[in-house]
Amino acid sequence: MSTVQPTGDTGVDTGIVTAARGRWRREVLPLLEIFARIPDLSPAFDPGWESAGHLDEAARLLAGWASERAIPGIEVEVVRLPGLTPTVVVDVPASNPSITGTALVYGHYDKQPPFDGWTGNRSPWSPSLEGDRLYARGVADDGYALPSALVAIEAVLAAGGRHGRCIVVAEGSEESGSPHLPAVLDHLADRTGRPDLVVALDSGCPTDDRLWITTSLRGFVDGILTVSVLDHGVHSGSAGGVVPDSFRLIRHVLDRVEDPVTGDALLPELRVALPSGALEDASALADALAERAGAEPFPLVAGLVLEGDGAVDRVLRTGWSTSLAVVGADGLPPTPTAGNVLRPSTSLKLVWRIPPTADAAAAAEAIERAVTTDPPSGARIEWALGGAAAGWAAAPFAPWFEQALDRASRASFGRPPGRFGEGGSIPFMGWLADRFPGAQILATGVLGPGSNAHGPDESLHLPTAERVTAALGVLLDALARRR
C-alpha cells in the first residue's frame, strides 16, 4: 500500500460536501421513512425470521433503491446463502479505469427489538420526523449506512472528483453478533479481493461537531445465571429466615466478579493495561465534551452520582474497563401480582462489556468459574453462556489516510477529527482487521447524543448523517488520488 500523501483539492472537497448534503435529505430520508416501518428483527430476537420475511423485505427495499442510482456501472445483488440472512452487495467500478484502490463500506439493516417507553406518539415502527431528528428503530443503527455510501459516491462524481472501486455491503445479522457475516465474506472473497480501505458506518460520535474516529471497541460476554433454592414457591412467613432467598444468593455470587460499590471488575481476566495514547485521547474527548456542556448524553434521574473520578476517568471507564449490566430477569413476578411467596429461583441475563484487548474466551471461562464454584448455601447454580466476542483496537493509520481524515472532517464539519474508544461492541471489526491486514480500517458513524440506539426514542440526527456522508465522499476521493 502506498504511504504517499494524497493530493488535496479543496474545491472538490467543498463540492462533495455541497452535493452530499443536498442529495442526502432528498434521496435518503424518504427511503428511511419506508425502511423504518419494517420490523426486521435480527435473528437472535426472531427465531422465525425466515418465515416472517421481514429481513428479506428490508434487503429487497435497499437493493431496489440502490438499483435505481444513476451511478455508471453499478451492480446490485442480494446474496442469499442457505440458512443465513440476505446480504445486499453493491459493486461500483472505479470512476476511471486507471484508478487503483478499492474501498469496502460496511453497514447492516437488521434491528433490535422495539423496547418500551417510547415518548408520546413516537413508535419503533412508525417513523416520526421532528425537526432535524427522525425517530424510529434502526434508522441510525444502521439503515442509513448503505444509502449514505451510495450518495457519497454520487457526490464525488457530481463534484468532479474521482473514486476507485467501491463495494458496499449491508448484512442482516449484526445485532445478533454478526454470526452470518464470516460465511458471507468467504463467499464474497473473490469479489472483494484485498481492499485498501474498509469503512464501517456503524459506530458512534460523542458530539455532532466533527468526524469521530473510533479507535477501539469493547468486547462482550453474556449469558444467563440461575440460582435455585426450592422446587416450587412457599409462603415467605414459614420459610423466610430458614430457606435463603435466591435473589440474595445471586447477589452474593455477582459480588465475586464485581465490586458492588464501585462497579469495578474483580477478576484479572477482565482487566487490561491502558495502551499508549489512550489517556491522551481520553483527555481530548473530555475537553470536547466539556465544550458541549449541557448536552448530557444520558437521561439521568435527578441527583444520580456517576461512577468514575472525573471526566477523563469516565471516558476511560467507558472505553477500557469492564462493566456489568443486568439486562433481563426471570422468576420475578410483576409487583402488582407478587404474593408473599419465597420464590424458587432467580434468573438474570448478564452482559459484561470487556476491554478491547481482553481475551474474550479467557474472560468467559473466568466468569463461569467464579459464578459456579462453591455455590453459597449449597444452592443449585446454572450458568448458560450466550456468547463471547473479543473487542478491537485500531492499528495506526498510514500518513496519507491521516491527512485524508483531517481533510474530510474539516470539509464536512469545519473542525479536525476526534478519536475515542467506543464502549459498545462490534464483533466484526476484529474479523475485518484479520481478514484485510493491509487495509486502512475506519469505524465511524452517527450514533451521537440523543440517538439512544437499542432503547426507546432511537433517532437519527439528519445533519450529522449528511456530514458523515460528505466526509466519506472526501475519503473516497482521497483514496483515488494516492500516488
Beta strands, then each sheet from edge to edge (+ up, - down):
strand 1: 75-79
strand 2: 87-92
strand 3: 102-108
strand 4: 128-130
strand 5: 133-135
strand 6: 165-171
strand 7: 197-201
strand 8: 212-217
strand 9: 219-228
strand 10: 234-235
strand 11: 323-330
strand 12: 341-342
strand 13: 345-354
strand 14: 380-389
strand 15: 392-393
strand 16: 418-422
strand 17: 440-444
strand 18: 459-461
sheet 1: 1+ 2- 6+ 3+ 7+ 17+
sheet 2: 4+ 5- 18+
sheet 3: 15+ 8- 16-
sheet 4: 11+ 13- 9+ 14-
sheet 5: 10+ 12-
end
